[in-house]
Amino acid sequence: MSGHELSEDERAQLVDRLYALLNTANEDCARECRAWFQANWSADYDYDDEDLYGYRVKTHVIVEKMLNSGLMTLDDLRERPTRFFKLCEQACWVDGSVAATLFAGYLIFGGSLVHLGTERHRKWFSEVDSYEIPACFCMTEVGHGSNLRQVGTIATYDPSTEEFIVNTPSWHDAKWAIALLAHNAKLATVMAQLHLPDGSNKGPHSFLVPIRDDEGKPLPGVRIADCDNLIGLNGVGIGGMFLDHVRIPRENLLNRFSDVTPQGEHVSEYGAANALFQAQVSPLMIERLVPFSSSGCKISMVIATRFARTRRQFGKPGESETAVIDYTTHQRRLMRGFADTYALSFMMERLHTEAERFLPAPIPYAIQPATAAYKAYSYETAMRVIGDARECSSVHSFRHRNKIARCYLDIQGFAHAAGDITVLYQYAARILVGNSARRAAADPFLAPTASHDADGGVLEAQQRLLVGRYQELLEFVRTEFRRQAEQHEDIEDAWNEVLTFAVELGRAYAELITHRQFLTVASTAEHEGAAALLRRLCELHGWTTIARNLGWYADREPPGLGLRLRGLEVEQRILSMSRALIDDVDVLIDAFGIPSTMLPDASLMADLPAKFAPEVAPGLAPELVR
């Protein structure tokens, strides 16, 4: 039964159950945040072609308003991190720059206080909570992005004054691409190499460094640069920083995992340098759990679908033009996007549920492959989904005021803020290849899925295909890596020989666990209508996933698929399912729960009549007319 055939009460119940499934990690907070936006959002906060500075000012006004709403505190970040994830998801529906500012200034900087600091650092909590102290986290450098072990900034301890001297050796070591730094950050957590008086280097540690005074001027020894106009996220104020022998108190070392005594002795519960490094950076991996990808997909799909209902092009002679949503090509692109969006959302909720179990402790080793591979996969998927949605929205999608253009550009920034996302696939693959059978069995995302497949076994047959590809790639990379290791003196040279296949292994793992989580949700949903709709959507997601590597799968066809794995047959199945599911598109949209006040006009043209009014349209300045 499609959404059109349901009574009003049945439809409302179906939408409510889908909304609950999309927010299982913290449904109450999701509803609380939604109610706040519905009550407090004003058209005055909409972006309207401000210049760069105006864009930044408006972004930070909105962030300050949100942080003073009572929806979130740093103590919540410690105890219920999913509250932040829900707030950040809905902030993304305002604008990517708002979400990125909230993420960088609160989750990452605030998270450094919560997860790397101790009681002596609580004195900053209230001012960070109220946004009285905007702050940033300085990790990335001009010459170092993903390779945190080799950051160039140095913090040398001076026992005579009980201070650290934080210094940038060269412009190559300057902090770069740091959110809030170019606009208003007053305090920074700076990741730097800890050097002791005896000349030893204890590796990267995190230090609190004041960088601006109350008037917003850089403090002595602090040089701040602006990254200027970027491809996206221009409301954040992204910049760089050079520190010239800046002195900070010994207590400004974030000392949860290690400390320096007044005399200059390094103390830590971790004996091995590698173990200490992993402890220092593990809390930062929480950034892999931020739902920018699924949130961006949701609002983009809503905007594109609403536009497709209003936009008319071509049609039968003598009749009204046809709404573009009625064209089968459009239906295929839209419904494929919805299937992928729901898949990303369910997987993200699963990761958030896992996070509630271990935070503020470091991310357990068993789920690190999932957090790394999923982040890369989710952004690859989001760039494709949002790109399709923008293309489905005509030339009007080019305008920033209509949100979808900003969303398309901002997702590029989210995806690559920490470097090339293929590094995350490599990271996941390295763990998967090195896992023993016992460790592999501990991966909660590879646990067998309960079967309630009412579709003739199609969903489980899709799972078997995904499992088979993952296992074959795992065995190939593991075997080839061992072979290469026998031929190379350096193990990293051996790993470099298999990197291309390692990336594919990480991607195959992400595809497998994302589809498996979708299947689990669809199979265990208690609401019959929701379960039936999600099984169909999961099948569509499975087919679009398989279609991307159809040549590989065609030679390994398992029973139960209901068709041959041939290009035309798979594409025909994708098209037929898209055409059938289009009747449910309004239900799928409403289940996202995006307040209408946060959406642009459905036609994306509401302001255009005024632009052409005689008293408004100025034409060209005389000096520009030739």
C-alpha positions as CSV (number, residue, x, y, z in Angstrom):
1,M,0.0,0.0,0.0
2,S,1.5,3.4,-1.1
3,G,1.3,6.6,0.8
4,H,-1.6,7.8,-1.5
5,E,-3.8,4.9,-0.4
6,L,-3.5,5.5,3.4
7,S,-5.9,7.3,5.5
8,E,-4.7,10.5,7.2
9,D,-4.2,8.8,10.5
10,E,-2.4,5.8,8.9
11,R,-0.2,8.1,7.0
12,A,0.7,10.2,10.1
13,Q,1.5,7.0,12.0
14,L,3.7,5.7,9.2
15,V,5.6,9.0,9.0
16,D,6.0,9.0,12.8
17,R,7.4,5.5,12.9
18,L,9.9,6.2,10.0
19,Y,11.0,9.4,11.9
20,A,11.6,7.3,15.0
21,L,13.7,4.8,13.0
22,L,15.7,7.6,11.5
23,N,16.5,8.9,15.0
24,T,16.9,5.8,17.1
25,A,20.1,6.9,18.8
26,N,18.3,9.9,20.5
27,E,14.7,10.3,19.3
28,D,13.7,12.6,22.2
29,C,16.5,15.0,21.4
30,A,15.7,15.0,17.7
31,R,12.2,16.0,18.5
32,E,13.3,18.6,21.0
33,C,15.7,20.2,18.5
34,R,13.0,20.2,15.8
35,A,10.5,21.9,18.1
36,W,13.1,24.6,18.9
37,F,13.8,25.3,15.3
38,Q,10.1,25.5,14.5
39,A,9.5,27.9,17.4
40,N,12.6,30.1,17.0
41,W,13.6,30.1,13.3
42,S,13.0,33.4,11.6
43,A,13.3,34.5,8.0
44,D,15.7,37.2,9.3
45,Y,18.3,34.3,9.7
46,D,18.1,33.2,6.1
47,Y,21.1,34.0,4.0
48,D,20.6,36.7,1.3
49,D,23.7,37.1,-0.7
50,E,25.8,38.7,2.1
51,D,29.4,39.5,1.4
52,L,32.1,37.3,3.0
53,Y,32.2,39.2,6.3
54,G,28.4,39.5,6.5
55,Y,28.1,35.8,5.8
56,R,30.5,35.1,8.7
57,V,28.7,37.5,11.1
58,K,25.3,35.9,10.4
59,T,26.7,32.4,10.8
60,H,28.2,33.1,14.2
61,V,25.1,35.0,15.4
62,I,23.0,31.9,14.7
63,V,25.6,29.6,16.4
64,E,25.5,31.8,19.5
65,K,21.7,31.7,19.5
66,M,21.8,27.9,19.3
67,L,24.4,27.4,22.0
68,N,22.4,29.7,24.4
69,S,19.2,27.7,23.7
70,G,19.8,25.2,26.5
71,L,19.8,22.3,24.0
72,M,23.4,21.4,24.6
73,T,26.2,21.7,27.2
74,L,29.7,20.3,27.3
75,D,28.6,18.0,30.1
76,D,26.0,16.6,27.7
77,L,28.9,16.1,25.2
78,R,30.5,13.9,27.8
79,E,27.4,12.0,28.9
80,R,25.1,12.0,25.9
81,P,27.1,12.8,22.8
82,T,24.1,11.9,20.5
83,R,22.5,15.2,21.7
84,F,25.2,17.1,19.8
85,F,24.8,14.9,16.8
86,K,21.1,15.6,16.6
87,L,21.7,19.4,17.0
88,C,24.4,19.3,14.4
89,E,22.3,17.4,11.9
90,Q,19.5,20.0,12.1
91,A,22.0,22.9,12.1
92,C,23.1,21.6,8.7
93,W,19.6,22.3,7.4
94,V,20.1,25.9,8.3
95,D,23.5,26.1,6.5
96,G,26.6,24.1,6.2
97,S,28.7,26.9,7.7
98,V,26.5,27.0,10.8
99,A,26.9,23.2,11.2
100,A,30.7,23.4,10.6
101,T,31.1,26.2,13.1
102,L,29.1,24.3,15.7
103,F,31.2,21.2,14.9
104,A,34.6,22.8,15.0
105,G,34.1,25.3,17.8
106,Y,32.1,23.0,20.0
107,L,32.5,19.3,19.3
108,I,36.2,19.4,18.4
109,F,37.5,22.2,20.6
110,G,34.9,21.5,23.4
111,G,35.6,17.8,22.9
112,S,39.3,18.5,23.5
113,L,38.4,19.9,26.9
114,V,36.0,17.0,27.7
115,H,38.0,14.1,26.3
116,L,41.6,15.3,26.6
117,G,41.4,17.6,29.6
118,T,40.9,17.1,33.3
119,E,39.2,18.9,36.2
120,R,41.7,21.8,35.9
121,H,40.3,22.7,32.5
122,R,36.6,22.9,33.6
123,K,37.0,26.6,34.2
124,W,36.5,27.2,30.5
125,F,33.3,25.1,30.2
126,S,30.7,27.8,30.9
127,E,32.3,30.4,28.6
128,V,32.5,27.8,25.8
129,D,28.9,26.8,26.4
130,S,27.7,30.3,26.1
131,Y,29.9,31.1,23.1
132,E,31.5,33.9,25.2
133,I,34.8,32.3,24.2
134,P,34.7,31.2,20.5
135,A,37.4,28.6,20.1
136,C,39.1,26.4,17.6
137,F,41.1,23.2,17.3
138,C,44.4,23.6,15.5
139,M,45.6,20.3,14.1
140,T,46.1,20.5,10.4
141,E,49.2,22.3,9.1
142,V,50.3,23.6,5.7
143,G,52.5,20.6,5.3
144,H,50.7,18.0,7.4
145,G,47.1,16.9,7.1
146,S,46.4,13.3,7.8
147,N,49.9,12.5,9.2
148,L,49.4,13.8,12.8
149,R,52.6,12.1,14.1
150,Q,54.7,14.5,12.1
151,V,53.1,17.9,12.9
152,G,55.7,20.6,12.9
153,T,54.6,22.9,15.7
154,I,56.7,22.5,18.8
155,A,55.9,23.1,22.5
156,T,59.1,23.2,24.6
157,Y,58.8,23.1,28.4
158,D,60.7,25.7,30.4
159,P,61.0,24.6,34.0
160,S,62.4,27.9,35.2
161,T,59.0,29.6,34.5
162,E,56.8,26.5,34.5
163,E,55.6,27.4,31.0
164,F,55.5,25.8,27.5
165,I,56.9,27.8,24.6
166,V,54.8,27.1,21.6
167,N,56.5,27.8,18.3
168,T,56.0,27.4,14.6
169,P,59.4,26.6,13.0
170,S,58.5,27.7,9.5
171,W,55.5,28.7,7.3
172,H,55.3,25.0,6.3
173,D,54.4,24.2,9.9
174,A,51.8,26.9,10.3
175,K,48.3,25.8,11.3
176,W,46.1,25.9,8.2
177,A,42.4,25.4,7.2
178,I,41.3,25.9,10.8
179,A,37.6,26.8,11.4
180,L,36.8,30.0,13.3
181,L,40.5,31.1,13.2
182,A,40.0,33.8,10.7
183,H,36.9,35.3,12.3
184,N,36.6,35.3,16.1
185,A,38.4,32.4,17.9
186,K,39.9,33.6,21.1
187,L,41.3,30.3,22.4
188,A,42.8,27.4,20.5
189,T,43.7,23.8,21.3
190,V,47.0,23.5,19.5
191,M,48.4,20.1,18.7
192,A,52.2,20.2,18.9
193,Q,55.3,18.1,19.5
194,L,56.1,18.1,23.2
195,H,59.8,18.7,23.8
196,L,61.3,18.4,27.3
197,P,64.4,20.2,28.7
198,D,66.5,17.1,28.2
199,G,65.9,17.4,24.4
200,S,63.5,14.4,24.2
201,N,60.4,14.6,22.0
202,K,57.4,12.9,23.6
203,G,55.3,13.2,20.4
204,P,52.1,15.2,19.7
205,H,50.2,16.6,22.7
206,S,47.4,19.2,22.9
207,F,47.8,22.7,24.5
208,L,45.4,25.5,25.2
209,V,46.7,28.7,23.7
210,P,44.9,32.1,24.0
211,I,45.2,33.8,20.6
212,R,43.0,37.0,20.7
213,D,42.2,39.7,23.2
214,D,38.7,40.9,24.2
215,E,38.8,43.3,21.3
216,G,39.5,40.6,18.8
217,K,43.1,41.5,18.1
218,P,45.8,38.8,17.9
219,L,47.9,38.5,21.0
220,P,51.6,39.0,21.0
221,G,53.4,36.3,19.0
222,V,50.2,35.2,17.2
223,R,49.9,35.8,13.5
224,I,46.6,34.9,11.9
225,A,45.9,34.5,8.2
226,D,42.6,34.3,6.3
227,C,42.0,31.5,3.8
228,D,39.7,33.9,2.0
229,N,36.9,32.6,-0.3
230,L,36.7,28.9,-0.5
231,I,34.7,26.4,-2.5
232,G,32.2,26.2,0.4
233,L,31.8,26.8,4.2
234,N,32.6,30.5,3.7
235,G,30.5,31.5,6.8
236,V,32.9,29.8,9.2
237,G,35.9,32.0,9.0
238,I,38.6,29.4,8.1
239,G,42.2,30.6,8.5
240,G,45.7,29.8,9.5
241,M,48.1,30.7,12.3
242,F,51.8,31.1,13.0
243,L,53.0,31.1,16.6
244,D,56.2,32.9,17.4
245,H,57.5,31.6,20.8
246,V,54.2,32.0,22.6
247,R,54.3,31.2,26.3
248,I,51.5,29.4,28.1
249,P,51.2,28.1,31.7
250,R,52.1,24.5,32.4
251,E,48.4,23.8,33.3
252,N,47.4,24.5,29.7
253,L,48.6,21.1,28.7
254,L,45.5,18.9,28.2
255,N,46.7,16.2,30.6
256,R,44.2,13.3,30.7
257,F,46.7,10.8,29.2
258,S,50.0,12.4,30.2
259,D,51.4,15.4,32.1
260,V,54.6,17.3,32.7
261,T,55.7,17.9,36.3
262,P,56.9,21.4,37.4
263,Q,60.4,20.0,37.2
264,G,60.0,18.9,33.6
265,E,59.4,15.2,34.0
266,H,57.0,13.5,31.6
267,V,54.5,11.2,33.3
268,S,52.0,8.9,31.6
269,E,50.1,5.7,32.3
270,Y,51.1,4.6,28.7
271,G,54.6,3.2,28.6
272,A,54.8,2.9,24.8
273,A,54.9,6.0,22.6
274,N,52.6,4.5,20.1
275,A,50.0,3.7,22.7
276,L,50.1,7.2,24.1
277,F,49.7,8.7,20.6
278,Q,46.7,6.5,19.9
279,A,45.2,7.6,23.2
280,Q,45.8,11.2,22.4
281,V,44.1,11.1,19.0
282,S,41.4,8.5,19.6
283,P,38.9,11.0,21.1
284,L,39.3,13.1,18.0
285,M,37.8,10.3,16.0
286,I,34.4,11.4,17.2
287,E,34.4,13.7,14.2
288,R,33.8,10.7,12.0
289,L,30.4,10.4,13.6
290,V,29.1,13.8,12.7
291,P,26.0,13.4,10.4
292,F,26.9,16.0,7.8
293,S,26.6,13.5,4.9
294,S,23.2,12.1,5.7
295,S,21.8,15.6,6.8
296,G,23.0,17.2,3.5
297,C,21.4,14.4,1.5
298,K,18.1,14.8,3.4
299,I,17.6,18.5,2.7
300,S,18.9,18.2,-0.9
301,M,16.4,15.5,-1.7
302,V,13.6,17.5,-0.2
303,I,14.5,20.6,-2.2
304,A,14.9,18.7,-5.4
305,T,11.6,16.8,-5.1
306,R,9.6,19.8,-4.2
307,F,11.0,21.6,-7.2
308,A,10.3,18.6,-9.4
309,R,6.6,18.8,-8.6
310,T,6.4,22.5,-9.5
311,R,8.7,22.6,-12.5
312,R,7.0,21.8,-15.9
313,Q,8.9,21.1,-19.1
314,F,7.6,19.8,-22.5
315,G,4.6,17.5,-22.8
316,K,1.9,16.6,-25.3
317,P,1.0,19.1,-28.0
318,G,-2.0,21.2,-26.9
319,E,-1.8,20.2,-23.2
320,S,-0.1,21.6,-20.2
321,E,3.6,20.9,-19.8
322,T,4.5,17.9,-17.8
323,A,5.8,18.1,-14.3
324,V,9.4,16.9,-14.4
325,I,8.8,14.5,-11.5
326,D,6.6,12.5,-13.9
327,Y,9.5,11.7,-16.2
328,T,11.0,8.3,-15.5
329,T,14.5,9.5,-15.7
330,H,13.8,12.0,-13.0
331,Q,12.1,9.4,-10.9
332,R,15.1,7.1,-11.2
333,R,17.5,9.8,-10.0
334,L,15.3,10.9,-7.2
335,M,14.4,7.5,-5.7
336,R,18.0,6.3,-6.0
337,G,18.9,9.3,-3.9
338,F,16.3,8.6,-1.3
339,A,17.4,4.9,-1.0
340,D,21.0,6.0,-0.5
341,T,20.0,8.7,2.0
342,Y,18.0,6.3,4.1
343,A,20.9,3.8,4.0
344,L,23.4,6.4,5.2
345,S,21.0,7.6,7.9
346,F,20.4,4.1,9.4
347,M,24.1,3.4,9.5
348,M,24.8,6.7,11.1
349,E,22.2,6.0,13.8
350,R,23.8,2.6,14.5
351,L,27.2,4.3,14.9
352,H,25.7,6.8,17.3
353,T,24.1,4.1,19.3
354,E,27.5,2.4,19.6
355,A,29.1,5.7,20.6
356,E,26.8,6.1,23.5
357,R,28.2,2.9,24.9
358,F,31.9,4.0,25.0
359,L,32.2,7.8,25.0
360,P,34.0,9.6,26.5
361,A,36.4,6.6,26.4
362,P,38.4,6.3,23.2
363,I,36.7,4.6,20.2
364,P,37.2,0.8,20.7
365,Y,39.5,-0.9,18.2
366,A,36.7,-3.2,17.0
367,I,34.7,-0.4,15.5
368,Q,37.4,1.8,14.2
369,P,37.3,0.2,10.7
370,A,33.6,1.0,10.6
371,T,33.9,4.6,11.7
372,A,36.7,5.2,9.2
373,A,35.3,3.4,6.2
374,Y,31.8,4.7,6.7
375,K,32.9,8.3,6.9
376,A,34.7,8.0,3.5
377,Y,31.8,6.0,2.0
378,S,29.1,8.4,3.3
379,Y,30.8,11.5,1.8
380,E,31.4,9.7,-1.5
381,T,27.7,8.8,-1.5
382,A,26.6,12.3,-0.4
383,M,28.6,14.1,-3.1
384,R,26.8,11.9,-5.7
385,V,23.3,12.2,-4.1
386,I,23.5,16.0,-3.6
387,G,25.1,16.4,-7.0
388,D,22.2,14.6,-8.6
389,A,19.7,16.6,-6.6
390,R,21.2,19.8,-7.6
391,E,21.2,18.8,-11.3
392,C,17.5,17.8,-10.9
393,S,16.8,21.4,-9.7
394,S,17.5,23.3,-12.9
395,V,19.5,26.5,-13.2
396,H,17.7,27.8,-10.1
397,S,19.9,25.4,-8.0
398,F,22.9,27.6,-8.8
399,R,21.7,30.4,-6.5
400,H,23.1,30.3,-3.0
401,R,19.8,31.6,-1.5
402,N,18.1,28.3,-2.5
403,K,20.4,26.3,-0.2
404,I,21.1,23.3,-2.5
405,A,24.0,25.0,-4.2
406,R,25.6,25.8,-0.8
407,C,24.9,22.3,0.3
408,Y,26.6,20.9,-2.8
409,L,29.7,23.1,-2.2
410,D,29.8,22.6,1.5
411,I,29.8,18.8,1.3
412,Q,33.1,19.1,-0.6
413,G,34.6,20.9,2.4
414,F,33.1,18.4,4.9
415,A,34.4,15.5,2.9
416,H,38.0,16.7,2.5
417,A,38.6,18.9,5.5
418,A,41.1,16.4,6.9
419,G,42.6,15.4,3.6
420,D,41.8,12.9,0.9
421,I,39.1,10.6,2.2
422,T,40.6,7.6,0.5
423,V,43.1,7.6,3.4
424,L,40.2,6.5,5.7
425,Y,39.5,3.5,3.4
426,Q,43.2,2.7,3.7
427,Y,43.1,3.0,7.4
428,A,40.1,0.7,7.7
429,A,41.7,-1.8,5.3
430,R,44.9,-1.9,7.3
431,I,43.1,-2.9,10.4
432,L,40.9,-5.5,8.6
433,V,43.9,-7.1,6.9
434,G,45.8,-7.3,10.2
435,N,42.8,-8.6,12.2
436,S,43.1,-12.1,13.7
437,A,40.1,-14.4,13.4
438,R,39.2,-13.5,17.0
439,R,39.3,-9.7,16.4
440,A,37.3,-10.1,13.2
441,A,34.7,-12.0,15.1
442,A,34.5,-9.0,17.5
443,D,33.4,-6.6,14.8
444,P,29.8,-5.9,15.7
445,F,29.0,-4.7,12.2
446,L,29.8,-8.1,10.7
447,A,27.5,-10.0,13.0
448,P,24.9,-12.2,11.2
449,T,21.6,-10.5,10.5
450,A,18.3,-11.9,11.6
451,S,16.2,-12.9,8.6
452,H,12.7,-11.6,8.1
453,D,13.1,-11.2,4.3
454,A,9.6,-11.2,2.8
455,D,10.8,-10.5,-0.7
456,G,11.7,-14.0,-1.9
457,G,15.2,-13.7,-0.5
458,V,16.3,-10.8,-2.7
459,L,17.7,-8.7,0.1
460,E,19.7,-11.6,1.5
461,A,20.9,-12.5,-1.9
462,Q,22.2,-8.9,-2.2
463,Q,23.9,-9.4,1.1
464,R,25.6,-12.5,-0.1
465,L,27.0,-10.6,-3.1
466,L,28.3,-7.9,-0.9
467,V,29.8,-10.3,1.6
468,G,31.4,-12.3,-1.2
469,R,33.1,-9.2,-2.7
470,Y,34.3,-8.1,0.7
471,Q,35.7,-11.5,1.6
472,E,37.4,-12.0,-1.8
473,L,39.1,-8.5,-1.6
474,L,40.1,-9.1,2.0
475,E,41.8,-12.4,1.1
476,F,43.4,-11.0,-2.0
477,V,44.8,-7.9,-0.1
478,R,46.0,-10.0,2.8
479,T,47.8,-12.5,0.6
480,E,49.3,-9.9,-1.7
481,F,50.5,-7.8,1.2
482,R,52.3,-10.8,2.7
483,R,53.8,-11.6,-0.7
484,Q,55.0,-8.0,-1.1
485,A,56.3,-7.9,2.5
486,E,58.7,-10.8,1.6
487,Q,60.1,-8.7,-1.3
488,H,60.5,-5.4,0.4
489,E,62.7,-4.5,3.4
490,D,60.3,-1.7,4.5
491,I,56.7,-2.9,5.4
492,E,55.3,0.5,4.2
493,D,56.8,-0.1,0.8
494,A,54.9,-3.4,0.7
495,W,51.7,-1.8,1.8
496,N,52.1,0.8,-0.9
497,E,52.1,-1.9,-3.5
498,V,48.5,-3.0,-2.5
499,L,47.0,0.5,-1.7
500,T,44.7,0.5,-4.7
501,F,43.1,-2.7,-3.7
502,A,43.1,-1.7,0.0
503,V,41.0,1.3,-0.9
504,E,38.5,-1.0,-2.7
505,L,38.5,-3.3,0.3
506,G,37.6,-0.4,2.6
507,R,34.9,0.7,0.3
508,A,33.5,-2.9,-0.1
509,Y,33.4,-3.2,3.7
510,A,31.5,0.1,4.0
511,E,29.0,-1.0,1.3
512,L,28.5,-4.3,3.1
513,I,27.9,-3.0,6.6
514,T,25.7,-0.1,5.4
515,H,23.4,-2.4,3.4
516,R,23.4,-4.9,6.3
517,Q,22.3,-2.2,8.7
518,F,19.5,-1.1,6.3
519,L,18.4,-4.8,6.1
520,T,18.4,-5.1,9.9
521,V,16.2,-2.0,10.3
522,A,13.8,-3.1,7.6
523,S,13.6,-6.6,9.0
524,T,13.0,-5.6,12.6
525,A,10.7,-2.6,12.2
526,E,7.6,-3.4,14.2
527,H,5.3,-1.1,12.2
528,E,4.1,-3.3,9.2
529,G,3.8,-0.4,6.8
530,A,7.2,1.0,7.7
531,A,8.8,-2.4,7.4
532,A,7.3,-3.0,3.9
533,L,8.3,0.4,2.6
534,L,11.9,0.0,4.0
535,R,12.3,-3.4,2.4
536,R,11.5,-2.0,-1.0
537,L,13.8,1.0,-0.4
538,C,16.6,-1.3,0.9
539,E,16.3,-3.5,-2.3
540,L,16.6,-0.4,-4.4
541,H,19.7,0.7,-2.5
542,G,21.1,-2.8,-2.9
543,W,20.7,-2.7,-6.7
544,T,22.2,0.7,-7.1
545,T,25.2,-0.4,-5.0
546,I,25.6,-3.6,-7.0
547,A,25.3,-1.7,-10.3
548,R,28.4,0.3,-9.5
549,N,30.5,-2.9,-9.7
550,L,28.3,-5.0,-11.9
551,G,31.2,-6.5,-13.9
552,W,32.6,-8.0,-10.7
553,Y,29.2,-9.4,-9.5
554,A,28.1,-10.8,-12.9
555,D,30.5,-13.7,-12.6
556,R,29.3,-14.6,-9.1
557,E,25.5,-14.8,-9.3
558,P,23.9,-16.3,-6.3
559,P,20.4,-17.9,-6.2
560,G,17.5,-15.8,-5.0
561,L,18.1,-12.6,-6.9
562,G,15.1,-13.0,-9.2
563,L,17.0,-11.8,-12.2
564,R,20.3,-12.2,-14.0
565,L,23.1,-9.8,-13.2
566,R,23.2,-8.2,-16.6
567,G,23.3,-4.5,-17.2
568,L,19.9,-4.1,-18.8
569,E,18.1,-6.3,-16.3
570,V,19.6,-4.6,-13.3
571,E,18.8,-1.1,-14.7
572,Q,15.3,-2.2,-15.6
573,R,14.8,-3.4,-12.0
574,I,16.2,-0.1,-10.6
575,L,13.8,1.9,-12.9
576,S,10.7,-0.2,-12.1
577,M,11.4,0.1,-8.4
578,S,11.9,3.8,-8.7
579,R,8.7,4.3,-10.6
580,A,6.8,2.3,-7.9
581,L,8.3,4.1,-5.0
582,I,7.7,7.6,-6.3
583,D,4.1,7.3,-4.9
584,D,5.7,7.1,-1.4
585,V,8.0,10.1,-1.9
586,D,6.0,12.5,0.3
587,V,6.0,10.0,3.2
588,L,9.8,9.6,2.8
589,I,10.2,13.4,2.8
590,D,8.0,14.0,5.8
591,A,9.8,11.4,7.8
592,F,13.0,13.5,7.6
593,G,11.2,16.0,9.8
594,I,12.7,19.2,8.3
595,P,10.7,22.2,9.4
596,S,9.1,24.0,6.4
597,T,10.4,27.3,7.6
598,M,14.0,26.0,7.0
599,L,13.3,25.2,3.3
600,P,13.4,27.5,0.3
601,D,10.2,28.1,-1.7
602,A,9.4,24.9,-3.6
603,S,9.7,26.7,-7.0
604,L,13.1,28.2,-6.1
605,M,11.8,31.4,-7.8
606,A,9.8,33.2,-5.1
607,D,11.9,36.3,-5.2
608,L,12.1,36.7,-9.0
609,P,8.9,38.7,-9.7
610,A,10.2,41.5,-7.4
611,K,13.5,41.5,-9.3
612,F,11.7,42.5,-12.5
613,A,9.4,45.1,-11.0
614,P,9.9,48.5,-12.8
615,E,10.8,50.3,-9.6
616,V,13.4,47.7,-8.6
617,A,15.2,46.5,-11.7
618,P,18.1,48.9,-12.1
619,G,19.5,47.7,-15.4
620,L,23.2,48.3,-16.1
621,A,25.2,51.3,-14.9
622,P,25.7,53.7,-17.9
623,E,29.4,53.3,-17.8
624,L,29.0,49.5,-18.4
625,V,26.8,49.9,-21.5
626,R,28.7,49.6,-24.8
